[in-house]
Amino acid sequence: MTYSRYCLGVTGGIATGKSSVCDYFLKLTKEKKAPCQVISIDELRRFILTRSKSIKNIELRKKLSQKLNLKAGAPFFYIGGEALGNRIFYDEKSMDQYRSLLLPELHDVLSKKLKKAKSMIIIEWACLIEDNFLPLTSHLILTHCPPKVQKKRLAMNADISLAQLKKRLAGQSSFIWKKSAFKKYCDSVPIKDRPQLSILDTSVPNEKSYQNLFNLILKNSYHEL
């Protein structure tokens, strides 16, 4: 099998099983010996904010800490996740400033990764639609589950405070909004540029439905020599 440029996006609300879907798909591609790479935009974001030593990212963090009045010491100006969350999730202006500085860098890094890719790429991000990553995708999986399931999963796996969790749940885009935004995007671009959409209910993981969907995606993304 050979790689045919293909980027699968996985998005959905907080704790709707996005990472589990990616893990299962990665397992399936390995079984089929079909090269694949998963890129978590959240992990990429954290790397830029808390670990990267590139001059470009240091300058970005310096500007961000000044704009948001966050403590970030020289020489690297690393920004802690909890302090950042407390600022941007409770203040719309701060969120806008944060997005205006960070999103261009995320888009730049991800675009370069996709250009260099020698395997199919899966990008995972709760705000994939909101942050305008749809133009990079060939196929989008939209995960969803009832709010009570989300809350239960968050309570079991949370690494942030309960107050922040509630704030993030209240502030997330709804499933209906995401579907509507996807349609609006597709209506705005030529047919050849429209990604496919698959909606996946992850309330109770169903390997059979996952496998059927992933087999279809694999068929579209790889071709025989």
N, C-alpha and C positions, 0 to 999 in steps of 0.2 A: 504494500500500500504506500502511496505517496501523499504528502501533505498538500492540500489545496487551501489557500489562505482562508481561514475560518476562525472567527472569534465568538465563543459562546458566553453570553452574559447571564449571570444568575443574580436575581434581586428579589426583594420582598421585605416585609416588615421585620422589625427586630424580633429575634428568636422564632423565626418561621422555618428554620431548618435549612438555611442556605448552605452553611458549611457542610452539613451532613450530605446534602445533595451533591456537592462538589466532591466530597470524599468518595461517595459511592461511584460517581462517574469516573473518577480517576482510577479506582479499583477495576472497573469494567474495561477501561481502555488498556490497562496493563494486561489483563487477561487476554485481550484480543491483540496484544502487541501493537497497539496503535498509539504512537507518541502523543503525549498531552501534558500540558503544564497549567497549574492553577495559580492565579495571581489574586491575592486578597488585597483590595484597595485599602481596606482598613489597616492591614499590616504594613503596606507601603506608606500610608499616612503616618503611622506610628514611627516607622524607621526615619522618615524625614524629620519628624518633630523631636525624637528622643535619642537617635543613635548616629545618624549620618554626620560625617566630618567633612563633607564637601564644602568648599567656600560658598558656593551658591546657596546651599541649605542653611549654613550658618547665618548668612545675611538675611535669608527669609525669616528664620527664627528671631533674629534680632529685631527686624521690623515688626513681626507679629507680637513680640513681647512688649514693644514700645506702644503699639496701637492699642493693645488690650490691657496695658498696665499690669503685666505679669512678671513675677520674679524669674529671671533667667540669667544666670551668671556667666561672665566671660570665662574662657575664650569661646566656648561652643554654644552657649545660650540654649541649652536643652530645655524643652517645655514639658512639664509633667501633665499627664492626662487628666487627673482629677481637678487640678487648678484650672486647666483649660475648659473642661466640661462645665465647671461651676460658673465660668464667665459666659461662654457662648450659648449655653442652653437656657440661660435665664435673661438674656438680653439680645433682642433681635439685631440691633445695630452691631454688636460685637460679633454675632454670627455672620453678618454680611461682610464685615471686615476680614474675618477669618477665611471665609470662602474666597473672597477676591484675591487674597494673597496665596492661599494654598492650592486652589483648584488648577491654576495655570501650570504649576509645577507637577501636579499629579497627572494632568493630561499629557504634558511633555514627556515625562518618564515612561508612562504607559504606552504612548505612541511609539517611542523608540524601542521598547521591548517587543511590541507587536511586529515592527518592521524587521527585527533581527530573528524573530521566532522561526524555528525549524520544526515546530510541532504545533498542533492545534492548541489554542489558548482559551482558558476559561477565566473570566474576570468576575469576581464576586464583590458585591457592594450593596448595602441596603439603600443607598441613595444614587444608584446607577442612573436612573432616569432623571432625577432631580438635578444631578450634577453634570448632565449632558454627555454621558458616555455612550449613549445609544448609537451615535454615528460610527462607533468602532465595532459594533456587534453585527454578526450575521444571523444570530438566533438568540432570543431572550427567553429564559425560564423565569416565570413569576411565581414565587412560592407564597402560600397563604395558609393560615389556620386561625381558629377562633381566638379572641383576646384572652380567654381564660387559659388556653394552652400556652400562649405567649408568656403570660405572667408566671405560670408554673415553671416553665423552662428558665425564665430569668431568675426566679428565686433560687433555683438549683445551681445555676452556673454563673451568677453575677460576680463581677470583680470590682463593681462600683457601688456606691451607697444606694439605699432604697429610694431616697428622695430623687437622685439623678435618674434612676430607672423609671420612676413614675413620670418624671418630666420628659424623658425621651419617648416613652410610649405615647404620652399625650401630644407630643410635637411631631410624631412621625406622619408621613403621608399615608392615607388610607389605601387599601387594596383597590377600591373603586377609583380613587384619584389616579393611581398608577396605571390602571387599565386605560383610563380616559387620556392620560398624558401620552401613553404609548400610541394610541390611535391618532391623536393630534399630530404627533411627530411623523407617523407614517403618511398622513394626509399631506404633509408639507414637503415630502421628498419624492423623487421619481420612484416608480415601482421597483426598478432594479436595485435601489438602495435601501429598500424597506426590509428590516430584519423580520424573521419569522417569530411568532409568539406561541409559547406553550405555557399553560397555567397548571400548576401542580399543587394539589391539596396535600399538605404535609402533616395534617393533624395526627394521623397514624401512618408511619412509614410503610409503604407498600412496595416491596422490591420488584414485584412483577410489573407494576405500572411504571416504575422508574426505568426498568430494563427496556420495556417497549419504547419508551420515549428516547432513551439514550441510543438504542439501536437505530432509530430513525435519524437521530442527529449524526451518528457516526457515518451512516450511509450517505448523508448529504455532505459531510465534511472531508471524507477521504475517497479516493478513487483508485482503481487499479491501473497500473502502468500498461 
